[in-house]
Amino acid sequence: QKDTCDKLMDVLQCYADEDGSPLDSFGSPLSRSPKDSEAALLDSDGDEFMSVEDDESPFEDIDDGMEAVPTLLDFLGGALSTFTMSRWRQSAIRRECVQFEVWELQRRTTMFHEDWRAPFLPHDGQKQSRWVDERLQKHPSVFMSVEKAALESLPPIEAPAAMAPQDRWQVATDATTDKDGWQYATDFYKKPARWKAKATVGLCR
C-alpha cells in the first residue's frame, strides 16, 4: 500500500508541475475553483475553519478549465469505503445449518414374509416413492420420479442452490422405534399412536 501511495503522489506531483497549481497538505493539487465565494480551509490545529474571500484568495492563477484532481484524502476515503463495504458483505453472509427430515416407508407381502420393499399397492399413491415427508407424501426435495426414488437405498434429497451436505444421514431412534429406527403398523397411518416398535402383525414400516 505504501508503494501505491508513493506512485500516486508522483502522478499528482506531475499535475502540479505542469499547470503550476498549488499543493495541499498531502502534496496534491487543491481541487478548488476561484469562483467560489468562500473557501473553507483547515487551520493548523484542524479544529476550526477560516474563510477566504474572493479578493483574498491565493488561488487566482488557477485555470478555470482545470479538471478537478482527486486528493490523496479522496483516494484513501474511497479505499476505506470499499474496504468497509467488503467487510459488511462478508458479515452479511452467514452460514446457516438446515436439518432435513425424511421418512422411509416399506411394505411386505404378508406378515409371514420378510420381503420389505418400497410400498407397491395401488392405493399407496405417492408413498410408493419410499422417501416421504411427515404428511406421507413424496418429499419435496426428491425431484426424481416415484419409480426411481423407490430404488434408492439412501434418501435421494437434492440440496437447494448455494447449499451443500455437511454430514451423513442419521437414523433417529427412541423408545417408540426398534434398534434400527423402524415403527410398524398394519397400514400407513398418520397418527403416531397407531405405530408400534415391534413387527408382530405389522405389514408396513
Secondary structure as the mmCIF struct_conf table of DSSP 4:
data_model
#
loop_
_struct_conf.conf_type_id
_struct_conf.id
_struct_conf.beg_label_comp_id
_struct_conf.beg_label_asym_id
_struct_conf.beg_label_seq_id
_struct_conf.end_label_comp_id
_struct_conf.end_label_asym_id
_struct_conf.end_label_seq_id
HELX_RH_AL_P HELX_RH_AL_P1 LYS A 2 ASP A 19
STRN STRN1 LEU A 23 LEU A 23
TURN_TY1_P TURN_TY1_P1 SER A 25 PHE A 26
BEND BEND1 GLY A 27 SER A 28
STRN STRN2 PRO A 29 PRO A 29
TURN_TY1_P TURN_TY1_P2 PRO A 34 LYS A 35
BEND BEND2 SER A 37 SER A 37
STRN STRN3 GLU A 38 LEU A 42
TURN_TY1_P TURN_TY1_P3 SER A 44 ASP A 45
BEND BEND3 GLY A 46 ASP A 47
STRN STRN4 PHE A 49 GLU A 53
HELX_RH_3T_P HELX_RH_3T_P1 ASP A 54 GLU A 56
TURN_TY1_P TURN_TY1_P4 PRO A 58 ASP A 61
BEND BEND4 ILE A 62 ILE A 62
TURN_TY1_P TURN_TY1_P5 ASP A 64 GLY A 65
HELX_LH_PP_P HELX_LH_PP_P1 MET A 66 THR A 71
HELX_RH_AL_P HELX_RH_AL_P2 LEU A 72 ALA A 92
STRN STRN5 TRP A 103 GLU A 104
STRN STRN6 ARG A 107 ARG A 107
BEND BEND5 THR A 109 THR A 110
TURN_TY1_P TURN_TY1_P6 MET A 111 PHE A 112
STRN STRN7 ARG A 117 ARG A 117
BEND BEND6 ALA A 118 ALA A 118
BEND BEND7 LEU A 121 LEU A 121
HELX_RH_3T_P HELX_RH_3T_P2 PRO A 122 SER A 129
BEND BEND8 ARG A 130 ARG A 130
STRN STRN8 TRP A 131 VAL A 132
TURN_TY1_P TURN_TY1_P7 GLU A 134 ARG A 135
BEND BEND9 LEU A 136 GLN A 137
STRN STRN9 LYS A 138 LYS A 138
TURN_TY1_P TURN_TY1_P8 PRO A 140 SER A 141
BEND BEND10 MET A 144 MET A 144
HELX_RH_AL_P HELX_RH_AL_P3 VAL A 146 ALA A 150
TURN_TY1_P TURN_TY1_P9 LEU A 151 LEU A 151
BEND BEND11 SER A 153 LEU A 154
HELX_LH_PP_P HELX_LH_PP_P2 ILE A 157 PRO A 160
TURN_TY1_P TURN_TY1_P10 ALA A 161 ALA A 162
BEND BEND12 ASP A 167 ASP A 167
TURN_TY1_P TURN_TY1_P11 ALA A 175 THR A 176
BEND BEND13 THR A 177 THR A 177
TURN_TY1_P TURN_TY1_P12 LYS A 179 ASP A 180
BEND BEND14 GLY A 181 GLY A 181
STRN STRN10 TYR A 184 ALA A 185
BEND BEND15 THR A 186 ASP A 187
BEND BEND16 LYS A 190 LYS A 191
HELX_RH_3T_P HELX_RH_3T_P3 PRO A 192 ARG A 194
STRN STRN11 LYS A 196 LYS A 196
BEND BEND17 ALA A 197 LYS A 198
BEND BEND18 THR A 200 VAL A 201
BEND BEND19 LEU A 203 LEU A 203
STRN STRN12 CYS A 204 CYS A 204
#
